[in-house]
Amino acid sequence: MALIVQKYGGTSVGNPERISAVAVKVARARAAGHDLVVVVSAMSGETDRLIKLAKSLHPDPPARELDVLLATGEQTTIALLSMALERQGVPARSYTGHQVHIRTDNVHGKARILDIDDKRVRDDLKKGRVVVIAGFQGVDEEGDITTLGRGGSDTTAVAMAAALNADECQIYTDVDGVYTTDPRIVPTARRLDRITDEEMLEMASLGAKVLQIRSVEFAGKYKVPLRVLSSFEDGPGTLITYEENQMEAPLISGIAFNRDEAKLTIRGVPDRPGIAAQILGEVGKANINVDMIVQNVGADGSTDFTFTVHRTDYAKALDILRQVAQALKAREVSGDDKIVKISVVGVGMRSHAGIASTMFKALADEGINIQMISTSEIKISVVVDEKYLELGVRALHDAFGLDRAPAGQNKRKFEQASR
């Protein structure tokens, strides 16, 4: 008998009919002999409705009170799903984050889980009940309700799976797994049978929106096997695991992209120690996250410095950079908010050369100019003009054989093309 934690998102429980369908799916899993803990989100659109309601009374609602309000969305869902399970003849018990005692820090709106008291859950499982838990929420040391931020139900599910030492954590959503890239851009994109948590973390951080980044981090830290499945159709989904078989590891598992990028450049700054800290220190003080960074080698005692930020921070960062330029007597400041980042991700990069050259050649063959490059052990990212996003993704997907080769088998095509 396996212990499984299942999570259903807002779309999956968006109305009574879908909640009933989830109950049928849960009942089927229990009939197969599994112990079940089910984590649910608020019904689709409910969190936005509650935020709008709060702002109708206060333009900047107090964070503590907003968390109290938002937590009611999931509370509604757990009660309804428990009722639907009871109607299926499945004994069920619902719990809020407070009742299960999912202990968090006191950062309202984006709290982090510190500990979980799993006693009540284990007691119910021993009694043959399905335990239904509200995602997205917890309680701090003062007893105040906290919320985990958008997508926090994924994190709740993974944390519960870790606390219970579950055999698997299944994330049910509106897609049937993790794909080699967005099928809306590349119709021949394939669903991956499995992917490592390292690769999934890179894909999520680079723009893939299948899972919340924090949930993938949590799964990797506590070695929780994750599986992404569709709420609306049966299938094996994609297994995200900490296990990595080097013999079968594909060179590239997927192509990720991010449209929300902007680039800023300051030219002609003094080429001396501390300049980078001086530039980025001012940006950091404004709570603006910097992503890719490139500094040119100085030839005349000066250098150029380029970095990227989220597109929503572009105007603010540009103003700050202009002020820094005046203080440093820099020659020029420029910016571009019409760029995108495209990345290739794969654990196979660790042991195979030539991936970068294949990537750059594929883009060059399509006339796509690379503006910036960033690498890690298992990814290569480039910044290009946003008008080339779809062309670039398609070119790279084809160059690495992701559209035709079975998962874990694109190595042979790559090696043949590199000879």
Helices and strands as residue ranges (DSSP letters): E 3-8, H 16-31, E 35-40, H 46-57, H 63-87, E 92-95, H 97-100, E 102-104, E 113-116, H 119-126, E 130-134, E 137-139, E 145-147, H 152-164, E 168-173, E 194-196, H 197-205, H 213-222, E 226-230, E 238-241, E 254-270, H 275-285, E 290-295, E 302-310, G 311-313, H 314-328, E 332-345, G 347-351, H 355-365, E 372-376, E 379-385, G 386-388, H 389-399, H 411-418
